[in-house]
Amino acid sequence: MNTFTSKVSINKPLKAVYDFLADFNNHRQLMPDNIQEWASTTDEARFSIQNMAKLALKISERVPDELITIIPAEKPPFDLELKWSLSFDNDHTDVVFTIGAELSMMMKMLASGPLQKLADHETQSLLNLLS
C-alpha cells in the first residue's frame, strides 16, 4: 500500500471541522478544478477526473470528532482508501488526510504525483474554507 499524506492545523473547534468533513456534500469544495460531474449525498459521491477515470466513493466509517474513512462504492482502477484524522490541540484542530492506494509499479510512476497533489490540495482547500 502506497500512502500520500498531508497535514494542516485549522483555528476552529474540532466539532466544526468534523461536521464539515462528515458530510460528503461539502467535499466538492475541497476538490481541484479537474473534477467534473460531481454528484453527492451525505454518504456518497460520484465524479469524474478529467481525461482519467470515473469514481464512486462512500464514507464507510465515522468516529465522531476523530476519523472519517472513505472507500470506493464501486470497483476503482486500483484499491483505494482515504482517511481524515482529527485531533484538537489547545486552540486549533490538527487534520491529517491520508490516501492509501494499492499501486503497481507502473501505476505508482503515473499516479504518485497526482495523488500527493490531491492530498495537499484537499487539506489546503479545507484550511482556506474554514479559516
Backbone torsions as a table, in degrees:
resi	resn	phi	psi	omega
1	MET	NA	127.0	175.7
2	ASN	-94.7	136.6	-179.3
3	THR	-120.7	143.0	179.3
4	PHE	-129.0	120.8	-170.9
5	THR	-125.8	144.6	174.2
6	SER	-141.5	140.4	-176.4
7	LYS	-127.3	144.4	172.6
8	VAL	-144.3	159.5	171.9
9	SER	-116.9	130.0	-176.2
10	ILE	-119.2	132.3	-177.9
11	ASN	-82.0	62.0	179.3
12	LYS	-141.9	156.0	175.7
13	PRO	-63.4	149.3	-179.6
14	LEU	-53.1	-45.3	-177.1
15	LYS	-61.4	-38.8	179.8
16	ALA	-64.3	-42.7	179.6
17	VAL	-68.3	-45.6	179.3
18	TYR	-60.2	-47.5	-178.5
19	ASP	-59.9	-37.5	177.5
20	PHE	-64.0	-49.2	-176.0
21	LEU	-72.6	-25.5	-176.6
22	ALA	-73.0	-12.2	179.3
23	ASP	-108.9	111.6	-176.6
24	PHE	-60.7	-23.0	177.4
25	ASN	-59.0	-29.9	-179.3
26	ASN	-76.7	-19.4	-173.9
27	HIS	-68.9	-20.7	177.9
28	ARG	-57.6	-35.9	-179.0
29	GLN	-67.9	-16.4	-178.3
30	LEU	-93.3	-12.9	-172.1
31	MET	-81.5	151.5	175.9
32	PRO	-72.2	170.8	-176.1
33	ASP	-64.9	-22.5	-177.2
34	ASN	-81.8	6.6	175.1
35	ILE	-88.7	127.6	-176.7
36	GLN	-129.8	167.1	174.7
37	GLU	54.6	41.1	-178.3
38	TRP	-70.7	129.8	172.3
39	ALA	-140.9	132.4	-176.1
40	SER	-147.1	160.6	168.3
41	THR	-124.2	-172.5	176.6
42	THR	-61.9	-33.7	-172.6
43	ASP	-106.8	-17.1	-175.6
44	GLU	-137.9	155.4	174.2
45	ALA	-142.2	143.2	175.2
46	ARG	-127.5	137.3	-179.1
47	PHE	-163.3	168.5	173.8
48	SER	-121.4	149.5	175.7
49	ILE	-101.2	121.7	-173.8
50	GLN	-46.5	126.1	178.3
51	ASN	60.0	21.6	-179.2
52	MET	-132.5	-85.3	-170.9
53	ALA	-145.5	163.0	171.3
54	LYS	-104.3	139.2	-179.5
55	LEU	-130.3	147.8	171.3
56	ALA	-127.9	121.9	-177.7
57	LEU	-122.4	153.8	176.1
58	LYS	-140.1	150.4	175.0
59	ILE	-79.5	118.0	-176.6
60	SER	-97.5	-19.9	-177.4
61	GLU	-151.9	136.6	172.6
62	ARG	-129.2	120.5	171.7
63	VAL	-110.6	107.6	-172.7
64	PRO	-46.9	128.6	177.3
65	ASP	61.2	17.6	-179.2
66	GLU	-134.2	-49.9	-166.9
67	LEU	-151.2	140.6	170.7
68	ILE	-131.4	123.3	179.8
69	THR	-111.3	133.5	-177.7
70	ILE	-122.6	131.9	179.4
71	ILE	-131.4	165.0	176.9
72	PRO	-64.0	140.6	174.6
73	ALA	-89.5	-21.3	176.2
74	GLU	-135.0	166.0	-177.6
75	LYS	-60.3	117.4	179.7
76	PRO	-87.6	172.8	176.1
77	PRO	-62.4	-25.3	175.2
78	PHE	-152.6	157.0	-179.9
79	ASP	-63.5	140.3	-169.3
80	LEU	-148.5	142.7	172.4
81	GLU	-146.5	134.4	178.2
82	LEU	-117.4	138.0	179.2
83	LYS	-134.2	132.6	170.6
84	TRP	-107.2	114.9	178.0
85	SER	-109.5	133.5	-175.6
86	LEU	-124.5	144.9	171.8
87	SER	-150.2	150.4	-178.6
88	PHE	-105.0	132.9	-178.4
89	ASP	-134.4	107.0	-177.8
90	ASN	57.8	-96.9	-174.3
91	ASP	-117.3	12.7	-178.6
92	HIS	-142.1	160.0	178.7
93	THR	-103.0	125.4	175.0
94	ASP	-89.7	130.1	-177.4
95	VAL	-121.7	129.5	174.7
96	VAL	-121.3	121.8	177.4
97	PHE	-108.6	123.5	-178.2
98	THR	-123.3	130.3	172.1
99	ILE	-108.4	120.7	174.9
100	GLY	-107.0	126.4	-177.1
101	ALA	-136.8	134.2	176.7
102	GLU	-89.7	99.8	-173.2
103	LEU	-115.3	135.9	171.5
104	SER	-70.1	169.5	-179.8
105	MET	-58.5	-41.8	-179.7
106	MET	-65.7	-46.7	179.4
107	MET	-64.5	-35.1	179.4
108	LYS	-60.8	-42.7	179.4
109	MET	-63.9	-37.8	-177.6
110	LEU	-80.8	-37.3	-168.3
111	ALA	-102.2	-17.0	-175.6
112	SER	-57.5	-49.4	-179.8
113	GLY	-60.6	-52.3	179.3
114	PRO	-61.3	-36.0	-180.0
115	LEU	-68.8	-40.0	177.3
116	GLN	-66.6	-40.3	177.3
117	LYS	-62.4	-38.8	178.1
118	LEU	-63.1	-46.9	179.0
119	ALA	-58.3	-46.4	-179.6
120	ASP	-65.5	-41.4	-179.2
121	HIS	-63.2	-44.3	-177.9
122	GLU	-65.2	-43.2	-179.7
123	THR	-69.1	-37.9	179.0
124	GLN	-67.0	-40.0	177.5
125	SER	-63.7	-40.9	177.5
126	LEU	-60.7	-46.2	178.8
127	LEU	-59.8	-46.2	-178.8
128	ASN	-64.7	-40.8	-178.6
129	LEU	-68.2	-40.6	-172.2
130	LEU	-96.7	-1.6	179.1
131	SER	-88.1	NA	NA
